Amino acid sequence: QVQLVESGGGLVQPGGPLRLSCAASGFTFSSYIISWYRQAPGNKRELVADIRTTGTTNYADSVKGRFTASRDNAKNTVYLQMNSLKPEDTAVYYCYAVFKPREYWGQGVQVTVSS
């Protein structure tokens, strides 16, 4: 059974850090590109970062320099370290795995940045 389970969300003050994790099971994790998406109320789901099988990363302009994606293939887990968080980072964050034609989504985790 394929699963992507996000964790680590919560409430954080502006300027604070938070680290999200996405634990995968049921597929060959190391072969998949893993992405982080987010969706704020009333907005479309947007790409935040992705990390390829080689470890190469790409980031949305809005998070460059503040967010860092990493993966541990031995643990079938990908991480998103978020620093200098802003209220506009508030959203549900989703983990997404793709190795065409297969693709999987996690259930999402809430991140709220507020004082």
N, C-alpha and C positions, 0 to 999 in steps of 0.2 A: 504494500500500500504506500503510495507516494504521499509524503507530507513535507510541508515547509512550515515551520513554526517560529514565528517572531516572538521576541521577548525583549525586555529592557526599557519599555516605554514608561511614561509617567508624566508627572508635573515637575517642571524645572523653572527656575527663575531666569529671566533674561541675562545673557552672558554666561550662563552655566553650561556644563557638559552633560552629555548623556551618551551611553553606548547601547546600540541595538544589536541583537544577535538574531540570526536566522539559522535554525538547525534543520538539516535536510535528511530525509530517509526515503528508501524505496527506489532510488535511481542512482546512476553513476555520476555522483556529484561533480567529480573532477572534470568531466567532459562538458559541463554546462557553463554558459555565461550566466552570471548572477547579477541581477539589478535590484536596486532599491527605487521604489516609486513612492509618491505620497499624494494624498488627496485631501484638500481642505474643504470644508462645507461650501457648496455652491460652485466649486471649481472642478476642472477636469483633473484626472489623474496625471501626474507629471513625473518624468524621469528625474531622479536625484543623482544617481551614480550607478555605474556598472563596473564589474570586474571580470575580466576575461580569464580563460583557463591559464594563460601565461602570467596572470597577476597584474596585467596592464589595467589601469583604471581611467575612467572618464567621469567628469562631473558637470552638473548643470552650473551655469555661470553664477547662479544665486547662492551656491554653497561652496564654490571653489575657495580654497584656503581655510575653510572652517570644518569641512567634513572629510573624513578619510575612510575609504572602504578597504577591507582586507578579507582574505579567505584563508581558512585552514582546512586543506583537503583531507588531512588525516582525521579531523573531527567532523567532517561534512558540515562545516559551519562557516558562515560569512558574517562579517561584522560591519557596522557603520558607527564610527566614532564621530560624534557631533560636538563641536566646541563653539563657543561664542554664540550660543543659540539666541534667536530673535523671536519675537511674538509671531512674525510671519512664517516661522518654521512650524507652527502648530498645524498638525494634520494627522491623519492616519497613515502610517508608513507600512508599505507592503514589500515583501520579498518576492522576486520573480526569477524563475529559472527557465532557460531556453536552450535547447539543442535540437534544432529543427528536424522534424516537424513537432517535436514534443515541447510543451511548455506548461509550467505549473505556477500557481500563485499561492502565497500564504494567506492567512486570514486577516492579517493586518494588526497593527499595534498603535495605540493612541499616544501621541506626543503632544503635550500642551506646554507652551512657554508663556508664563504669566507671573507677574509679581503679586 
